[in-house]
């Protein structure tokens, strides 16, 4: 999922970039203690808001400047007004049962309607307005649940909507576009590295024309209800309305906020469609798919059941196996799909998808469960594309690498899990920073001139510190590493969430402590091709009208980026796969919303279905073949395949077969193995669908032949004896 900025990790508070581990009552009735990320320190609070000077009669006179942001046009209004003293800002939500209208909430609430779409961006910027804003970067368009700020507070991408300090009656307004049944509100505070700002209580109003408004009433008093809001910046707090209201507009009116802070919030609105018998309003775009699949979120038990159902429906092309267990003992299940499940067929490449590395990034998990259903259904229907996939490659789908984290996120639910809860495994380890750092080992050897003659440029061994019994290596990470060693994977994608972009290795910056820096691999052309293929066939990424998720517009660069040029990630699975195995792997950030609501899964499937299939087909790009012994014609395992001009080699599998991903062009390829003479040949990769066959026959060296003969107790052949005598003569 969305990576954490290493340069800020040493001092960023839990409020910044989703570093916290929130945990609080759904209703905000028990203000939680904010949990800091390891090594973090609290950020300084902002300057306190100054209330207007009070007059003797209990009122105050002031000039109120209200700046309304509407379609990026700033409208300034000044008027003279008598007001009662502003409610005193409080450090806690206002939760009482007074007859003054405060809502009494005593039972756990469950959302009855899906989200309107602030977090998923289905609600566009022009549908959001506010009474005022501190800056454009804190405008109403930033008042979206879980939106993340940029590196600098005060830029165009700040972490909430914030009203001006002079605004005595602040409000944030959402236009649903047509009448809808509003049922609840979810709020958060401001995401910021430097400030603490959140609303502690608010009122809700509704309108059909944005002029006449009515409020949500408290059942017990009949007065406007005051809803308890947040106790920290990140934990989402849900409030269901006492009675759902049918209207077009909804307005949130902060009543109190953190002392010393400002009225800032991020929100999601829960709402259900209502019938429109007169067809007065245009139909909202349908979120659906024609594929007969199980579109819902699956916990661990439901996931196992679904995988078993797919296996029973397609027993001839599926196999379920486990690669290990999580810290809490949940098995890491893999669905294998192939025409010969359970065996590596000579010449067939192995590919994988991994999801759920961050437990709260749930979309990848569901997409892989949908993909296995889809492949099964379409194979039974005889779909030629799917049939070819399953007969020409072996597909492995790991839907949940971090099942412990997912179960935590699943219990909180789609709208209430927040940005960070469930991200880590049960030990608090970020699995995408937990693989061995082989980058530093390689780059230091390169700087010393040791690569590739002394230190290989591929299949780097695990560092000693990483193999010690007390090394901080999660069981989930160890399981995946052993899985990588057992199966000769060629291509992989790691599915995350929280952004819309495809990032490719290297993920770690070469300059020590650099927060971001372009750091390409020797196979940069291949990785950019793979990334562009996925991004170019993903519907959401290709939507030219969509706005950026958070603070970076990746569409300016084709929705692909070098991982280290985004933010450095030491110990990533992408870098480890490339340096420790033959596998080329990228990270796909699937959606702005890490945990989309269940009703959005059909559309997300349609956004990604073709991209998932097309990416798998890229394993045919480049060259492939078998390296054999010329005398016995048996395959040679661990033979090295080197391409001139590319300082990264791959090796053959145990049957001597190999796959080398390459972009179109002419290449000089060398195959070598211990005890054999090297062979070099020209291999041309065309734009035609491949892979291009590039086989090798290697001849044993005289020394190797002699060793084998002596070991077998045989006599030395005359030709070999004469050759050895000539070699001895040269030495003398």
C-alpha positions in Angstrom: 0.0 0.0 0.0 0.8 3.5 0.1 4.5 3.7 1.2 5.6 5.7 4.2 8.2 8.5 3.6 11.5 7.4 5.1 12.7 10.9 5.5 9.7 11.8 7.7 9.5 8.5 9.6 11.9 9.6 12.3 9.7 12.4 13.5 6.3 12.2 11.8 3.5 11.9 14.4 0.7 9.4 14.1 -1.4 12.0 12.4 0.8 12.3 9.4 0.7 10.1 6.4 -1.3 7.4 8.2 1.5 6.4 10.6 -0.8 6.0 13.6 -2.4 2.9 14.8 -5.9 4.2 15.7 -8.2 2.4 18.0 -11.3 4.0 19.4 -15.0 3.6 20.0 -16.9 3.8 16.8 -19.1 6.5 18.3 -16.2 8.5 19.8 -17.7 8.0 23.3 -14.4 7.1 24.8 -11.7 9.4 23.5 -8.7 7.2 22.7 -5.0 7.8 23.3 -3.3 8.5 20.0 -0.8 5.8 19.2 2.4 7.0 17.8 4.4 5.2 15.2 7.7 3.7 16.5 10.3 6.4 16.7 7.9 9.2 16.1 7.4 12.4 18.2 4.3 14.5 18.6 4.0 17.4 16.1 3.6 20.9 17.5 0.1 22.2 17.8 -1.1 25.2 15.9 -1.7 28.6 17.4 -5.0 28.9 19.3 -8.0 30.5 17.6 -8.9 33.8 19.3 -12.6 34.3 20.1 -14.1 37.7 19.4 -14.0 40.3 22.2 -17.2 40.0 24.3 -19.5 42.9 25.0 -21.2 43.6 28.3 -24.5 42.2 27.2 -23.0 38.9 26.3 -22.9 39.6 22.6 -20.0 40.6 20.4 -19.7 42.8 17.3 -17.4 41.9 14.5 -16.9 42.1 10.8 -17.2 38.5 9.5 -15.4 37.7 6.3 -16.8 34.6 4.7 -14.8 33.1 1.7 -16.9 30.6 -0.3 -15.0 28.3 -2.6 -17.3 27.4 -5.5 -15.9 25.9 -8.6 -12.5 27.3 -7.7 -13.9 30.8 -7.6 -13.2 32.8 -4.5 -16.1 35.0 -3.3 -15.5 37.5 -0.5 -18.4 38.7 1.6 -18.3 41.2 4.5 -21.2 42.0 6.8 -21.7 43.4 10.2 -23.3 41.0 12.6 -24.2 40.6 16.3 -23.4 37.1 17.6 -23.5 35.3 20.8 -20.2 34.2 22.2 -18.7 31.4 20.1 -18.9 28.0 21.8 -15.7 27.4 23.8 -13.5 25.0 21.9 -12.9 21.8 23.7 -10.3 19.1 23.7 -12.9 16.4 23.7 -16.1 15.7 21.8 -19.3 17.1 23.4 -21.2 14.0 24.4 -23.9 14.6 27.0 -27.7 14.2 27.2 -28.6 17.7 27.9 -32.0 19.1 26.7 -30.0 21.7 24.7 -30.0 19.3 21.8 -26.9 17.1 22.2 -27.5 13.7 20.8 -27.5 10.8 23.2 -25.7 7.8 21.7 -25.4 4.7 23.8 -25.5 1.8 21.4 -23.1 0.7 18.7 -24.2 2.0 15.3 -24.0 0.1 12.1 -24.0 1.9 8.7 -27.2 1.1 6.8 -26.4 2.9 3.6 -23.3 2.9 1.4 -20.9 5.9 1.1 -21.9 8.7 -1.2 -18.3 8.6 -2.6 -16.2 11.4 -1.2 -13.3 9.0 -0.4 -13.6 7.1 -3.7 -13.9 10.4 -5.7 -17.3 9.6 -7.2 -18.3 12.9 -5.6 -16.5 15.5 -7.7 -14.8 18.6 -6.4 -17.5 21.0 -7.7 -20.1 19.2 -5.5 -18.3 20.4 -2.4 -18.6 23.9 -1.0 -17.7 25.6 2.3 -18.4 28.8 4.2 -14.7 29.7 4.1 -11.3 28.1 3.7 -7.9 28.9 5.1 -6.3 28.3 1.7 -7.0 26.6 -1.6 -5.1 23.6 -0.3 -7.5 23.4 2.7 -10.6 24.0 0.5 -13.8 22.0 0.6 -12.5 19.6 -2.1 -10.0 18.3 0.5 -12.7 17.4 3.0 -12.7 13.8 2.0 -12.3 10.8 4.3 -8.7 9.5 4.5 -7.3 12.1 2.1 -3.6 12.5 2.7 -1.6 15.8 2.7 1.5 16.5 0.7 5.0 17.0 2.1 4.4 20.6 2.9 1.6 22.0 4.9 0.2 25.1 3.1 0.6 23.7 -0.4 -2.2 22.8 -2.8 -2.6 19.4 -1.4 -3.3 19.8 2.3 -5.0 17.2 4.5 -8.5 18.4 5.2 -11.0 21.2 4.7 -10.3 23.9 7.3 -12.4 27.0 7.8 -10.9 30.4 8.4 -10.4 31.4 12.1 -12.6 34.4 11.7 -15.5 32.2 10.4 -17.9 32.0 13.4 -20.4 29.8 11.6 -18.3 27.4 9.5 -19.9 24.7 7.3 -19.0 22.1 4.7 -21.6 21.3 2.2 -22.1 18.4 -0.2 -24.4 18.4 -3.2 -25.5 14.9 -4.0 -26.8 16.0 -7.4 -30.3 14.7 -6.8 -32.5 13.8 -3.9 -31.1 11.0 -1.8 -31.7 9.5 1.6 -28.9 10.6 4.0 -28.4 8.2 6.8 -25.1 9.0 8.5 -21.8 10.9 8.6 -18.2 9.7 9.1 -15.6 12.3 10.1 -11.9 12.5 10.7 -9.6 15.3 11.7 -6.8 16.9 9.6 -4.0 14.8 8.2 -0.9 16.8 8.9 2.7 16.2 9.9 2.9 19.6 11.7 -0.5 20.4 13.2 -3.3 18.9 15.3 -6.8 20.0 14.1 -10.1 18.2 14.5 -13.7 19.0 15.1 -15.2 17.6 18.4 -18.9 18.2 17.7 -21.1 19.3 14.8 -24.6 19.7 13.6 -26.2 18.5 10.4 -28.6 20.4 8.1 -30.4 19.5 4.8 -31.8 21.3 1.9 -33.3 20.7 -1.5 -32.4 24.1 -3.0 -29.3 25.2 -0.9 -31.4 28.1 0.4 -33.9 26.7 2.8 -32.4 24.4 5.4 -33.6 22.2 8.2 -31.7 20.4 10.9 -31.4 16.8 12.2 -33.5 16.8 15.4 -32.8 15.1 18.7 -35.7 12.7 19.5 -35.7 13.5 23.2 -35.7 17.3 23.0 -36.9 18.1 19.5 -34.0 20.4 19.2 -31.1 20.3 16.7 -28.9 17.3 17.4 -25.3 17.9 18.2 -23.2 15.0 17.1 -19.9 13.9 18.9 -17.0 14.0 16.4 -13.3 13.2 16.8 -10.8 12.8 19.5 -7.7 12.4 17.3 -6.8 13.3 13.7 -7.1 9.8 12.2 -9.7 7.6 13.8 -13.0 7.7 11.7 -16.1 8.3 13.8 -19.5 7.3 12.6 -22.8 9.1 13.6 -26.1 7.8 12.2 -28.9 10.3 11.9 -31.8 9.9 14.4 -33.9 9.7 11.3 -32.7 9.4 7.7 -33.5 12.6 5.7 -34.3 12.8 2.0 -32.7 15.9 0.4 -30.2 17.0 -2.2 -27.8 18.9 0.0 -26.2 18.0 3.3 -24.3 20.5 5.4 -21.9 19.8 8.4 -21.6 22.7 10.8 -18.7 22.3 13.3 -19.7 23.5 16.8 -16.6 22.8 18.8 -13.0 21.8 17.9 -9.7 21.1 19.6 -8.4 23.9 21.7 -5.6 25.7 19.9 -6.7 24.2 16.6 -9.0 25.1 13.8 -12.3 23.7 12.5 -10.9 21.1 10.1 -12.5 17.8 9.0 -12.5 15.1 6.5 -15.8 13.3 5.9 -17.8 10.6 4.2 -21.6 10.7 3.8 -23.7 7.6 4.0 -26.7 7.7 1.7 -29.2 5.5 -0.1 -30.8 6.0 -3.5 -34.5 6.9 -3.6 -37.0 6.3 -6.3 -37.6 9.0 -8.9 -41.0 8.1 -10.5 -41.1 11.3 -12.5 -37.6 11.0 -13.9 -36.7 14.5 -12.9 -33.1 13.8 -12.3 -30.6 12.0 -14.5 -29.8 8.4 -13.5 -26.5 8.2 -11.5 -23.9 6.0 -13.2 -24.4 2.4 -12.4 -21.7 0.5 -10.5 -21.9 -3.0 -11.8 -20.5 -5.9 -13.7 -22.1 -8.5 -15.9 -19.8 -11.2 -14.6 -21.6 -13.7 -12.2 -19.1 -13.4 -9.4 -19.2 -13.0 -5.6 -18.9 -9.3 -5.1 -18.4 -8.9 -1.3 -15.6 -8.6 1.2 -14.5 -12.0 2.6 -13.0 -12.5 6.0 -10.6 -15.4 6.5 -13.3 -18.1 6.9 -15.3 -16.8 3.9 -12.1 -16.6 1.8 -11.2 -20.3 2.5 -14.8 -21.3 1.6 -14.8 -19.4 -1.7 -11.4 -20.8 -2.7 -12.7 -24.3 -1.9 -15.8 -23.7 -4.1 -13.6 -22.6 -7.0 -11.5 -25.7 -6.6 -14.5 -28.0 -6.5 -16.0 -26.3 -9.6 -12.8 -26.5 -11.6 -10.8 -29.4 -10.1 -8.8 -30.1 -13.3 -7.2 -26.6 -13.4 -6.9 -25.6 -9.8 -5.0 -26.6 -6.7 -5.0 -24.9 -3.2 -1.9 -25.0 -1.1 -0.4 -23.2 1.8 3.0 -21.6 1.9 3.1 -21.0 5.7 1.3 -19.3 8.6 0.8 -15.8 9.9 2.0 -14.8 13.4 -1.5 -15.7 14.7 -1.5 -19.1 12.9 -3.7 -18.3 9.9 -2.6 -20.1 6.8 -1.3 -18.2 3.8 -3.4 -19.9 1.1 -2.4 -19.9 -2.6 -4.7 -20.8 -5.5 -2.8 -22.4 -8.4 -4.4 -22.4 -11.8 -3.0 -24.3 -14.7 -3.9 -27.2 -17.1 -1.4 -29.3 -15.1 -1.8 -28.1 -11.5 0.8 -29.2 -9.1 3.7 -29.6 -11.5 6.2 -27.4 -13.3 5.9 -28.1 -17.0 9.1 -27.7 -19.0 9.0 -24.4 -20.9 5.9 -23.0 -19.1 6.6 -19.8 -17.1 5.4 -19.4 -13.5 3.6 -16.1 -12.7 2.1 -14.8 -9.5 -0.1 -12.1 -8.0 0.3 -11.2 -4.3 -2.3 -9.1 -2.4 -3.0 -8.1 1.1 0.6 -7.3 2.1 -0.9 -4.4 4.0 -4.0 -5.8 5.7 -6.2 -2.8 5.4 -5.7 -2.5 1.6 -8.5 -4.8 0.8 -9.2 -4.3 -2.9 -6.3 -6.5 -4.1 -7.5 -9.4 -2.0 -11.0 -9.2 -3.5 -9.7 -8.8 -7.0 -7.7 -12.0 -6.8 -10.7 -13.9 -5.4 -12.7 -12.5 -8.3 -10.0 -13.4 -10.7 -9.9 -17.0 -9.7 -13.6 -17.2 -10.0 -13.5 -15.6 -13.4 -10.8 -17.8 -14.8 -12.7 -20.9 -13.6 -16.0 -19.7 -15.2 -14.4 -18.7 -18.5 -12.4 -21.8 -18.8 -15.5 -23.9 -18.4 -17.2 -21.7 -21.1 -14.2 -22.3 -23.4 -13.1 -18.7 -23.6 -10.0 -18.9 -25.9 -8.0 -16.1 -24.1 -8.4 -17.7 -20.7 -7.8 -21.2 -22.0 -4.5 -20.0 -23.5 -3.5 -18.4 -20.3 -4.1 -21.6 -18.3 -2.4 -23.9 -20.9 0.7 -21.7 -21.5 1.6 -20.7 -18.0 1.1 -21.6 -14.3 -0.7 -18.9 -12.3 -0.4 -18.6 -8.5 -2.7 -16.2 -6.6 -1.9 -15.3 -3.0 -4.9 -13.1 -2.0 -3.9 -12.5 1.6 -0.2 -12.2 2.6 -1.2 -10.5 5.9 -4.4 -12.2 7.1 -3.9 -11.0 10.7 -3.9 -7.4 9.6 -6.9 -7.9 7.3 -9.0 -9.4 10.1 -8.3 -6.3 12.2 -9.4 -4.1 9.3 -12.4 -6.2 8.4 -13.8 -6.0 11.9 -13.7 -2.2 11.7 -15.3 -2.1 8.3 -14.9 -0.3 5.1 -15.6 3.3 6.3 -14.2 3.1 9.8 -10.9 1.3 9.4 -9.0 4.5 8.7 -5.8 4.9 6.8 -3.4 2.8 8.9 -5.3 0.3 11.2 -4.6 -3.2 10.0 -1.7 -2.2 7.8 0.9 -4.1 9.8 1.0 -7.7 10.7 0.1 -8.7 14.3 3.7 -8.1 15.4 3.5 -4.5 14.2 5.8 -5.2 11.2 5.3 -3.5 7.8 5.9 -6.5 5.5 6.9 -4.3 2.6 9.9 -3.1 4.5 10.7 -6.5 5.9 12.6 -8.2 3.1 16.4 -8.3 3.1 18.1 -5.2 1.9 20.1 -6.6 -1.0 20.4 -3.2 -2.8 23.1 -1.9 -0.5 25.1 -5.1 -0.8 25.0 -4.9 -4.6 25.7 -1.2 -4.9 28.7 -1.3 -2.5 30.2 -4.2 -4.6 29.6 -2.2 -7.8 31.4 0.8 -6.3 34.3 -1.5 -5.4 34.5 -2.9 -8.9 33.6 -6.4 -7.8 30.5 -6.9 -10.0 30.1 -9.3 -11.8 33.4 -11.1 -11.6 33.6 -11.5 -7.8 30.0 -10.6 -6.7 27.2 -11.7 -9.0 24.6 -9.2 -10.3 21.8 -11.6 -9.7 20.6 -14.1 -7.0 22.4 -12.3 -4.2 22.5 -14.4 -1.0 20.7 -13.4 2.1 22.9 -11.3 4.5 24.1 -13.1 7.6 22.2 -10.7 10.0 19.0 -11.6 8.2 19.3 -15.3 8.9 20.0 -15.1 12.6 17.3 -16.6 14.9 16.7 -13.2 16.6 16.4 -11.3 13.3 13.2 -9.2 13.0 11.7 -11.1 10.1 7.9 -11.8 10.1 6.7 -15.4 9.6 4.7 -14.1 6.7 7.9 -12.7 5.1 9.9 -15.9 5.7 7.0 -17.9 4.1 7.0 -15.8 1.0 10.8 -16.0 0.6 10.7 -19.8 0.8 7.9 -19.8 -1.7 10.1 -17.7 -4.1 12.9 -20.2 -3.8 10.7 -23.2 -4.5 9.1 -22.0 -7.6 11.0 -20.3 -10.6 8.7 -17.3 -10.9 9.2 -15.1 -13.9 6.7 -12.3 -13.5 4.7 -10.9 -10.5 2.6 -8.0 -9.4 2.1 -6.9 -5.8 -1.4 -5.4 -5.3 -1.7 -2.4 -2.9 -4.2 0.4 -2.4 -4.5 4.1 -1.5 -3.3 5.5 -4.9 -3.8 5.0 -8.6 -0.3 4.3 -10.0 2.1 1.5 -10.9 5.5 1.7 -9.4 8.5 -0.3 -10.5 12.0 -1.1 -9.0 14.2 0.0 -7.6 12.1 1.0 -4.6 15.1 2.1 -2.5 17.2 5.1 -3.3 20.8 4.6 -4.1 21.9 7.7 -2.3 21.8 7.0 1.5 19.0 8.7 3.4 17.6 10.3 0.2 13.8 10.5 0.6 13.3 10.2 -3.1 15.6 9.8 -6.1 15.3 8.2 -9.5 16.9 4.8 -9.1 16.3 2.6 -12.1 17.4 -1.1 -12.5 19.5 -2.4 -15.4 16.1 -3.6 -16.8 14.5 -0.2 -16.6 13.0 -0.5 -20.1 11.3 -3.8 -19.3 9.9 -2.5 -16.0 8.5 0.7 -17.6 6.9 -1.5 -20.3 5.3 -3.8 -17.7 4.1 -0.8 -15.6 2.7 1.0 -18.7 0.8 -2.2 -19.8 -1.1 -2.4 -16.5 -1.7 1.4 -16.3 -2.7 1.6 -19.9 -5.4 -1.1 -19.6 -6.8 0.0 -16.2 -10.0 2.0 -16.7 -9.6 4.2 -13.7 -6.0 5.2 -14.5 -7.1 6.0 -18.1 -10.0 8.2 -17.0 -8.7 11.7 -18.1 -11.4 13.4 -16.0 -10.4 12.0 -12.7 -8.7 14.1 -10.1 -5.6 13.0 -8.2 -6.1 10.8 -5.2 -4.1 12.8 -2.6 -1.2 15.0 -3.4 0.5 13.8 -6.6 -1.0 13.7 -10.1 0.5 10.6 -11.5 -1.5 10.9 -14.7 1.1 13.5 -15.9 3.5 10.6 -16.3 1.3 7.9 -17.6 0.3 6.7 -14.1 3.7 4.9 -13.7 6.7 5.9 -11.5 10.0 4.6 -10.4 9.4 3.5 -6.8 12.5 5.3 -5.4 11.5 8.4 -7.2 8.2 8.4 -5.4 9.5 7.5 -1.9 12.2 5.2 -0.7 11.3 1.8 0.6 14.2 -0.2 1.9 13.5 -4.0 2.1 10.7 -4.0 -0.4 9.4 -7.2 -2.0 9.9 -5.8 -5.5 13.6 -5.2 -5.0 14.1 -8.5 -3.3 12.4 -10.4 -6.0 14.6 -8.8 -8.7 17.9 -9.3 -6.8 17.4 -12.7 -5.1 15.3 -14.5 -7.8 14.6 -14.3 -11.5 11.2 -12.6 -10.9 10.3 -9.2 -12.3 7.8 -7.6 -10.0 5.9 -4.3 -9.9 3.6 -2.7 -7.3 0.1 -1.8 -8.5 -1.8 0.8 -6.4 -5.3 -0.1 -7.3 -7.6 2.7 -5.9 -7.7 5.9 -4.0 -9.8 4.1 -1.4 -7.8 1.4 0.4 -11.0 -0.4 1.6 -13.7 0.4 -0.9 -17.3 -0.3 0.0 -18.8 -3.6 -1.1 -21.1 -1.9 -3.6 -18.0 -0.5 -5.4 -16.4 -3.9 -6.0 -18.2 -4.6 -9.3 -16.9 -1.4 -10.8 -13.4 -1.9 -9.4 -13.4 -5.4 -11.0 -14.3 -3.9 -14.3 -11.6 -1.2 -13.9 -9.0 -3.9 -13.4 -10.2 -7.1 -15.1 -8.5 -6.5 -18.5 -5.4 -5.1 -16.8 -5.0 -8.3 -14.7 -5.2 -10.5 -17.7 -3.0 -8.4 -20.0 -0.3 -8.1 -17.4 -0.1 -11.9 -17.1 0.3 -12.1 -20.9 3.5 -10.0 -20.8 5.4 -13.1 -19.6 5.5 -14.0 -23.3 7.6 -10.9 -24.0 11.3 -11.5 -24.6 13.2 -14.8 -25.1 12.8 -18.3 -23.7 14.4 -21.6 -24.2 16.2 -24.6 -22.7 19.9 -24.9 -21.9 21.0 -28.5 -22.5 24.1 -30.7 -22.3 25.2 -31.3 -25.9 26.2 -34.9 -25.2 23.3 -36.1 -23.0 20.7 -33.5 -24.2 19.6 -33.2 -20.5 18.7 -29.8 -19.2 21.3 -27.9 -17.1 20.0 -26.4 -13.9 21.3 -23.0 -12.7 22.9 -22.1 -16.0 23.4 -18.3 -16.2 21.8 -16.4 -19.0 23.6 -13.0 -19.6 22.5 -10.3 -22.1 25.1 -7.9 -23.4 24.5 -4.4 -22.2 22.2 -5.4 -19.3 24.0 -5.9 -16.0 21.5 -8.4 -14.6 21.5 -12.1 -15.4 18.9 -14.8 -14.8 19.3 -18.6 -14.3 17.7 -21.7 -15.6 15.2 -23.8 -13.6 15.9 -27.4 -12.6 14.9 -28.7 -16.0 17.2 -26.2 -17.8 14.4 -24.0 -19.0 14.5 -20.2 -18.7 12.6 -17.0 -19.5 14.3 -13.7 -20.1 11.9 -10.7 -20.3 13.2 -8.2 -22.9 11.7 -5.4 -25.0 12.0 -5.7 -28.8 15.5 -5.5 -30.2 18.6 -7.5 -31.2 20.5 -9.0 -28.3 23.7 -11.0 -27.8 22.9 -13.7 -25.3 25.4 -15.9 -23.5 24.6 -19.1 -21.7 27.2 -20.5 -19.2 27.3 -23.2 -16.5 30.0 -24.6 -14.3 32.0 -27.2 -16.1 30.8 -26.1 -19.5 32.1 -23.9 -22.3 30.1 -20.7 -22.7 28.0 -20.3 -25.8 26.9 -16.9 -27.2 24.3 -16.4 -29.9 22.2 -13.6 -31.3 18.5 -13.5 -30.3 16.0 -11.1 -31.9 12.9 -10.0 -30.0 10.2 -8.7 -32.3 7.0 -6.9 -31.8 5.2 -10.2 -32.6 3.9 -12.1 -29.7 6.6 -14.3 -28.2 8.5 -15.5 -26.5 11.2 -15.9 -29.1 12.9 -19.4 -28.8 16.6 -19.1 -27.9 18.0 -22.5 -27.0 21.6 -23.4 -26.1 23.7 -26.6 -26.3 26.7 -26.5 -24.0 29.8 -28.7 -24.2 31.6 -29.9 -21.1 35.1 -28.6 -20.5 37.9 -31.3 -20.6 38.4 -30.9 -16.9 34.7 -31.6 -16.3 34.6 -34.6 -18.6 37.7 -36.0 -16.9 36.2 -35.5 -13.4 33.1 -37.4 -14.5 35.0 -40.2 -16.0 37.3 -40.6 -13.1 34.3 -40.5 -10.7 32.7 -43.3 -12.8 35.9 -45.4 -12.9 36.0 -45.4 -16.7 39.1 -45.1 -18.9 40.0 -41.8 -20.5 39.1 -41.6 -24.2 42.0 -41.2 -26.6 40.8 -37.8 -27.8 40.6 -36.4 -24.3 44.0 -37.9 -23.4 45.7 -36.2 -26.4 44.0 -32.9 -25.5 45.2 -33.1 -21.9 48.7 -33.9 -23.1 48.7 -30.8 -25.4 47.5 -28.7 -22.5 50.3 -30.0 -20.3 52.8 -29.3 -23.0 51.7 -25.7 -23.2 52.1 -25.2 -19.5 55.6 -26.7 -19.6 
